[in-house]
Amino acid sequence: MANRARISVEDTEEATVDRAVCIVRCLEGVVSPGDMFDVATSTGGEDARVALYVTRIWRYGRPIDLLGPPHSAKVELTGQGTLSLPGVTHLTMTTGA
């Protein structure tokens, strides 16, 4: 079953070649560890293909399993596209998990 989710990237605290930690707000759907975001929208409005996996989610310093609208959290992402995150405003998951 397909799952669609969209998050707003409010701040990128750390970004290396294989890992990023961001503050996000969930705008649509439900996000959980193991999910993969496949579209990144830049500040200029252009979409790019990425493969960013959610590895951890924290709210108020505690790990959580699900993030839904309109809540904010800190997320750890790994995969292709981590270095582009400082210029990204939204991440979208368009494929099923």
N, C-alpha and C positions, 0 to 999 in steps of 0.2 A: 504494500500500500504506500502510495506517495505521501511524503510529508513536506510541507512548505513552511519555512520559517524565515524571518527577516529580523536582523538586529541592526541597531544604530551603533556605530563605533564612536564613543564619546571621547576616549583618550587611549593612546597606546603608551603603556608604561615601559615596555621592553620589547625589542624586536631584534632577533638574531636570524641567521640564515635558516634555522630549523624550528624556532620557537618564538612565540609572541604572547605577551600578557596585556590584555586590554580591558578597559571599563566599557561595558556595553549596556544598552537598553533593548529589551525584547519588544519588537513592534508587532510581530505576527507569528502565530504558531507556538510550538513548544520546543525548547532546545535542551538537549541532554548530552552528557559525555558520550563520545562515539559518533555523534552526528558530524556530517561534513558539509561545509559551506562551499559552493562551487562558483558563485558569482560575487565579485567585489566591485562596488561602485565608487569611483574616485570623486574627489572634491569637484572636479570638472564635469561630472555627470557621465563619464564613460564607464562602460562595463568591461570587466576583464575576467577571464577564466582563472580560477584558483582551485586548490584542493586543500582546504584548511579544516583540520579535524579538531573538534572540541575534546580536550583531554581532561580539563577540570573546570568547575564552576564554583565560585565562592560568593556568599552574601554575608556581609558583616563578619568577615574572617572565618566563616564556617563553610565547609564543603556542602554543596547541595546537588541533588540529582536531576532537577528539572527547573527550567527558567521559562516563565510565560509572561505575556504582556500584563501590565505595563512596567514590569519590574526591571531593575538594574542589577548588575553583578559584575564581578571580575571574572574573566575567562582566560584560560590558557589554550592557545591554538598551536598546532604543529602541522607541518606539511609545506606544500608549495604555495608561496605568496606571502609568507610572514614578513619579509622585508618591505613589501608594498603597503603594509597596514598603516603607517603614519599618514599616508595620503588617501585613506579610504574612509568614506562616510557610512556605508552600509555593506553588510554581507547578507547574501541570500542563499538559502538551501532550496534547490529546485528539484532534487532527485530524492527518491525514497531511500530510507536507511535499511 
